[in-house]
């Protein structure tokens, strides 16, 4: 039954819980879209940011699925011209689970959707939350999938060109050292006896082995004289190359940004004070760019012409701000323009920013403010916009989609919006209001536009689809399932990118999302559920089979590209699922002989590019310098 027009609907998606948090309730339907209030300080206004409190993920246990979502009534588009609100709400930062997999969030069960409908079982278990920049996705604060639509992260699934890959647990292999710590697997024909590996570079073939038992981000390894392809069976992928850390890191280690891919056959990653590119064929370093201060932010995608802008610290002190921008050409490694993100007011702390690239514009969003610069020369294009709604995070995409907070001066009218902006001028093209209390969480896809929203107080989660003009298309109905998308980066207000999630994908008519594990212990599995974007109803579901789990990465043509997790004795795999449904079809099966290494990677990001699978450690750390140099950072599989 529908609820009163001014009351938020209830119901959402149930998601796995984070054992450390209390399960939140599924998202509720948002009340009628708020009317345009007069511009006044309030929600989103710059204030000293509150300390983030851990919150349960979507689908907290005990919640009723399908409860009211963030939009109590039929949401209606807001008017563009409103004053941008300020800082968005603070979310809790998820932490990686075993084998780099996200842990269930606090909202294990679905809650009411945002559209003021009668609470119904939520479709999604828990939504993973992203870790700090460059870190692998982790379960979201609202573990479950809310019944009502809400903004979320993640974009349409395109190839990983110029954008970082998804994070998923993976294994690592060791062979001979080549120059700066790259191991080549030399015996590539599968089966048969081992061939003596040949080292290429300045280091001796018998040195630089990968010891086992590494801690944290170093991942487990094997001896340097062990041919990783020696135990490969017929039909299994080859290990193309393995890379070890060559960056001198601070005591606590460092997050890793990337990978990004270029048209000239390079894979690029950035860590601490270094950006470097490697040949995709053999892992040899092509170029390296040292930075004077530490990296602190990076966009999910580069520009169409292969340029990227990093956020770097203002200085080397502990109180340094993430306020400097550095443009880099990913194809050549040449540093371009630099710019300063100006502080706007007392409470513009600049401790964390989010960077997004759209056309010729790069944006620096943060709590309560956003600034846009030209990709060509770094000149400021626009800053605070007229009206009471202030965008604070954007997507890296052809269309500049934003999350905005609106301050009205009245707590009951403060709210958030999903908006599209003209990237050159900042002008609002359309604005879609969420019900009071609902916050933009992530953008799962830009084209078509699919957004995740959360309600912290009600511990609810919702997913909605909007048309290109910003009108409600559908609200995803997750039923009683628990869902578990995985998102990279930290909270929007703490430097989290608005997009970059795995576990989700979308094409013109369908949205695909992964469920949380359906069993416990070693015998676990999950499913990918397809939803109609016109009705929000499930169309079909696909399973990887018993004792296997999989995660959608993006679309591969008309098919859904998924990564199938490995185990201690079985390698992972890359597969596709037809848009019409069916069983996953394996494209690349990793060797069982190196499964133990693969599964010791620390919440790795996973990219499938040019027929090769890339596992990139999301964070590198060690207890001493020796272990730091032995830490594995990237492992590549191919045919």
N, C-alpha and C positions, 0 to 999 in steps of 0.2 A: 504494500500500500504506500502511496506517496505521502510524504510528510508535509507539515505546514510550510508554506512558502518561505518563511524567514528562518527556518531551522535547518541546520546542516544535515544532509542525509547520513545514514550510517551504513557501515558495511565496507569491506575491503578485502585485501588479500592476506592470507596467512603465510608467514614465512618462518624459516627456522629460527630458533632463538639463540641468542648469544648467552651461553651459560653464565656469563658474568653479569648480565643485565636482566632487568625485569621485563617480561614480554609486554610490548606495547599493544594497543588495540588497533585493529585494522582501520584504514581511513574511512571517514564518514563522508556522506555526500555534503558538499559545501552548500551553504544557504544561498539564497538568491544573490547573484553577483552584487557586490557593493556599489552604491551609486557614487558618482564622481563627487568626492568631498572637497571642500575648499582646502587649498594648500596650507598646511600647518605642520609644525614639528610633531613628530610622533613616531609611528612605526617606521623603522628604517633610518631614523635620524641618526646622525653620527653620535655615538655614545661610547663610553669606555666599554669595549666588548666584554660581555660576561664570560666567566670561565665555562667552557663547554662541559655539560654534565653527561655522563654516559647514559644513553637511552636504549631501550630495548628495540630490536629490529622489528620490521613489519611482521604482522602475524604472530604477535605474542601469544603464547599458549593460553588457552582458555578463552580466547576471543571468539565471537561468533563471526563466521565468514560473511562477507557481503554486507558489512555495516555501512552506514552512511558515509559517503566520501566527502571530499573537501568542498564540493559545490552544492550546498543544500538545494538550491533551485537550479533551473536551467541556467547555466552561466551565460552571460551576454557580453559581447565584446565591449571593452572599455574604450574611452576616447583617447586618442593619441595626444597630446597636448598637456597631459597632466604632469604635475611636478614629480619627478622621480623620487621615490622614497629612498631610504638609506639602507644601511647595513641589513643584511638578511639574518635569519636566525642561526644560532650556532647548533651544529649537529654534533653527534658523537662520533669519534673516529673508530672504525672497526679495526679488528686485528686479524692477521692471517691465521688460518687454521693449519692443521697438519698438512704437509706436502704442499704448502702454499695455497691451499684452497680456502675460500672464505668461510667464516663460521656463521652459523645461523643467527639472525638478528633477534631482537627482543620481541618482535611482533610475529610470533610464529603463526598466529591464526588471522584470517582476514577480518577486516572490520568494515563498518558502514562506509559507503562511497561518498564522495564530495558533492553529489548532486541532490541531496535532500530526499533520496528515495528510501523506502523502508529498508532497514539493514538487512543485508543478505550475506551469505557466506562469501568471504573474499576469495578471489581467485589465486592469489599468490602467497606462497609461504613467506619467506623472509627476504628482504632485499639487502644484498651485501653492500658495504660502504667502502669507498676508496680509501687508500692510505695516503700518505703524504705524496707530494709530487713525485711522479715517476715510480711510485711504489705500486705493486700489484693491487688489483681490486680486492676489496674485502666486503664482507656482508654489510648491508646498509643498516641504518638505525631502526628501520621498521621491517624487520625480517620478512614479514608477509607481504603479499601483494594486495593492496587495498581494492575494494570494489569500485571506488570512484577514481576518475582520472586525476593525475597530478603530474606536475613537471618532473622530469627525471633526467638522467644523463645517458649518454650513449648516442651514437648517431646512426645514420643509415649505414648499412654494411657495405662499404666499398672496399677495394683493395687497400692494403696498408700503405700505399704510396704517400710519402710525406707525412705519415701519421704514426704514432706509437702503436705497438701491438698490444693485444690483450694479455693479462697476466694469468698464468695457470701453472700448476706444479709441473716440473719437468725434470728429466734426468740429465746428467752431465757425463762426458767421456774424457779420457785422457790419452794422449799419444805423444809424439815428439814435439819439441819446442821449435818454433820457427820465428826467428827474430825476436819480437817483443811479446813472447808468451802465447803463441798460437800453436796448437797441436793439430797435425794433419793425420787423418786415418789413412794409412797407405794400402791396407789390404782390403780392396773393395769388391771382390767378386762373390763374397758370401760363401759360407760353408768352408770346407777345406782347411788346410793348416795355415798357421799364421805366417805372414811374411814380415821380414825384418823392416821396421819403419825407418824411413830415411828423413833426417832432419835437414831443413833448408833454412839457413840463417847463420847468425854469428855464434849461436850456442851449440854445444856438443849434443849429439844425439842421445848420449847417455845421461844428461842432466835435466833438471827442471821437471821431475816427475810430479804427478798430482797425488799427494798423500791422502789416505782415507781418514775418516774421522774428523773432517773440518767442522768448524762451528758455524752456526748462523748462515750468513750469506755465502760462505765459501763452498758449500755443497760437498758431498762426498766424492771421492775420486779413486783413481787406480794408478798404478805405477807408470812412469813415463815410457818404459819399454814394453808396455802392454798394448798390442795392436787392437784398437777398439772395434775394428771390423773383423777381427779374426774369428769371432764367434757368430758372425752374422749368418742367418739362414736364408735360403732362397726365398725371394719375394719380399724380404725385409729391406728397409731403407738403409742407405750408407750414412755413416757419420762423416760429414764433409770436413768439418774442422771444429776445434774446441779452443776457446780463448781463456787465458788467465789474466788476472788483474795486473795492470802495469802503472797504476796511479797510486801515489803516496797519499794515503787518506788520514783524516784526523782520527783521534782515539775512538770515537763512537761510530766510525764508518761513514758511509754516504749513500743516499738514494741514487738510483740510476734513472735517467730520463731517456725516452725513446723506446724502441728503435724507430727510425725513419728511413725510407728507401729513396734512392735517386734514380733518374733515368739513365745515368752512366754506370750502373751496376755497383752501387755502394750501399752499405748499411751503416747508419750513423747512430751513435749513442753519446750521451753526455753524463759526466759524473764529477762532482766536486768542483775542480777548477780546470776541467779539460773537456773539449769536444773533439771526437775523433771519428774518422770514416774508415771502413774496411771493405776490401773487395769481397763481394758475396760468393765468389768462386772458391777462394782459398783462405780468406780471413786476414790477409796481409794488410797492414795499415797503409792507407792511401794518403791521408793527411791528418794532421793533429793541430789543434788550436788551443794553446794555453790561455787561461784567463787569470787576471790579477786578483779577482775575488770569487767567492763561492757562488755556484749556480743556485737559484732558489725558485725558479718557475719556468715552465715550458708549455707551449700549446700542444694539443693533441695532433694537429696536422700542420704541415708547412704550407706555404703558398703554392700556387700552381706552377710557378717558375722555379721552385726549389729553394726558396729563401725561408728562413725561420728567424724568430726573435726570442731570445732567452731573457729571463729576469735574472739579474745578478745582484749580489749584496753591494751596498753603498761603500763599505770598507771592510776591513778584516777584524774589527772588534766584535765582541759578543753582542753588542747592542746595535749592530748594523741593520739597516732597513733593506727590504727587498724593493728597492726604488730605482734601479738602473736597468735600462733595456739595451741589449746588444744584438744587432742583426748579423746573421751569418749565412753565407752561401753554402748550402749543403753539398753542392756539386764540386766546389773548389776548395772549401775550407777557409775562404777569405773572410775576414771580419769587415763589416760595413759600418753603418752609422751607429751612434749611441745616443740615447736620450734619457732624460731624467723624468720620473713620474713625480710631479709636484704634489706636495702635501696640501690638502684642502681642508683646513680647519683643525682644531685642537684634537679631535678624535679620529683623524685620518692617520692611523698608526703605521700604515705601510709595512706591517710585519709580514703580511702574506698578500700576494696578488695572484690573480688568475689571468693568463694570457690567451687570447683567441685571435685567429687570423681569418678575415673574410674579405676577399678581393684585394683591394689596395689598402685595406685598413687593418691595423693590429690594435686590439683593445687591452687595457690593463684594468681589470675590475677588482674591487676590494670592498670591504664593509662600508656601506654608505656612499661610495663614490665609484666613478669609472672615467677613464680618459682614453681617447682614441688618437692614434698616430698614423702617419702615412708610412706605408711599407717602402716607399721609394726613397725618402730622405729623413724619416724620423720626426718630421714636424708635427706639432699637435694639431689635430683636426677639430675635435670638439671635446667638451667635458660635461659639466653639469647641465642637464637639459631642463627646459621649462616644465612647469607642472609639479605635482606632488609625488610622482612615482619616479624613483631613481633606479636605473639598471645597475646591477652589481656583479653580474657574471654573464658571459656570452658563449656561443658555440663557434667553433672553427668550421665554417661551412660557407657555401655560396650565399645562403640566406643568413643574415645576422639575427639569430634568435637570442632573446635575453630573458633573464629572471630579474624582476624588479620588485622593490619594496615600496609601499605607499604609506606616507605619514599624513594623517588627517587631523591630528590634534585630539582625536577621540579614540580611545583604545578599542571601542566596539566597532570602529570603522576602519582601523588599520588593516591592511591586507597586502597580499602579493599578487603579481600578475605575470603572465607569459606574454612577451611582446616581440614583434619583428621591427627592426630598425633599418633605416637607410644607412649603410655602412659609411658613406661619404659625409653625411651631414648629421647623423644621429637621430633624425626625425623618425617619430613613431609611425609605422604604417598601419598597425592594428594592435589592440591590447585586449587580452582575455583575463578577466579577474577571477581569482580563486576566493572561496568563501573565507570569512574571517577565521584565523587560526591555522589555515592551510598554507604550507610553504612549498615553493618550487624545490624539488629534490634533484632531478636529473632530466636530461633530454636523451631519450633512448634512440630516437631517430629524428632527423631534421626533415627529410623528404622520403616518405610521408612524416608528418610531425606527430611524434608520440612522446608524451611527457609523464613523468612520475612526480607525485606530490605526497607530502606527509603532514600529519597533524601530531605534533609532539605531545601535547597534553592528552589526547585521546589514544596516542600510540597507534595511529591509523595510517594506512598507505593506500594510494589510489593511482591508477594509470588511465590516462585519457588520450584520445586521438583528436587532433584539430585539423580543420581544412586549411588550405593555403591562405585563406583570408581570415584565419583566426577564430572560426566558429566551431562549436563542438560537433565532432563527427560521430564519436562513440565513446563509451566507457567500457573498458575491458572487464569482462565477467569471469573472474578466476574460479568461481565455485568454491569447493572445499580444499582445493590444492594449495600447497605451500610452494612459493616460488623463490628463487635465489639468484637474481642477477648479480654480477660482480662488477664493481666500479673502481677505476683507478684514480689516484689523486686524493687529496684530503677534502674536507668540507669546503663548500664554496666560500664560506667566510674565513676559512683558514687556508686559502690557496688551493681549493679543490676545483678542478675543471668541471664545467657543467655537463660535459659529455665524456665519452671514453669508456662506456660500460661493455662488458661481455656478458654472455648469458642471454642476450637479446639480439634480434635482427628484425628487419622489416622490408617488405617490398610494397608495391603499389596498393595491394589489397589486403595484405596479411601481416600480422605482427607475431613474432615467434619469441617465446620465453621459456627458460629452463626451470624445472621444478627443483625443489630441494631434494636431497637424498630420501628415498622412500623406505629404506631399511637402515639398520644400524650394524655396526661391526664390520667384518670383512665382506659380508654378503650385502653389498649396497648397490643401488641403481637409481636412475632418475629418468625423466622424460623431457622432451621438447614439445611444448603445446603450441599449436597454431591457432590464432584468433582472427576472425573476420574484422577488418577495420571499419566495415560499414555497420555491423551489428554489435560488435564486441563479444560475440559468442565463440566458443571453441569450435574448430573445424576438424582437427585431427590431432593425434599425439604419436610420437615416435620414441622408441626406447633403444638404447645401445645393446641391450641384452643383460642377462644376469651378471652380477658382480662387476659392472662397468658403469661409469658415469660419463656424461658428455656435456659440453658447453658450446652454445652457438657463438661464433666469432663475428660473422658478417654474412652478406649474400655473396655467392660466387656464381655470377650469371643469374639463372633462374632458380638455383638451388641454395639451400642453407648450408653454409660452411660450418662444420663443428670440429672441436677438438675432443677426442676421446681420451680420458685420463688413463695413465698407466698405473702399475702397481709395483710392488717390490720385485716381482718376477715376470712382469709383462710390460713391454714398451707402450708408450702412448701412440696415438694415431690421429691422422687428419682424415675427415670423411665429409660427404655431402648427403643431404636429405632432399629429395625432390619437393618442389613447392606443393605438389599434390599429396605429399605424405609418403610413408613407407619406411623401410629400414635404412639405416645409414650405409652408404657405399664407401668403403675405405679407399682413399687416394694414396696414402703414405702410411706404412706401418713401421714404427720404430723397432729396433732390435731388442729382443728379450735379454740378450747378453749384457746390455748396458742399462737395463731398467733401474737398477739400484742407484746408479749415478743420476739418471734422469729425475728420479723422485726425490733427490736430495737438494734440488735447486730451491732457493728461497723465493716463494711466491713469484715464479718467473712470469714475464710477459711472453705471450705467444703470438707469433706472426707467421703467416703463410704467404710467401711472396715468390713468384717465379718458380713455383714447383718445389720450393724448399721450406722446411719448417725451422723457425728460429726460436730458441728458448733463451731469453735474456733475463739474467738475475735482476730483480727489482731493487735489491740493496746489497751492498758489499760491506762486510765488517769482519774483523778477526781480533783475536786476543793479543797478537804480537805481529811484528813486521814480517817474520818468516811466513806465518800463516796467511797474512794479507797478500803476499806475492803469489801464494799458491791458490788463492781464491778463484774459482771458475766464474766467468762472467757471461759467456755466451757459448751455446752449443747449436750446431746446425746439422740438419738431416736432409738428405736428398736422394735421388735415384742414380 
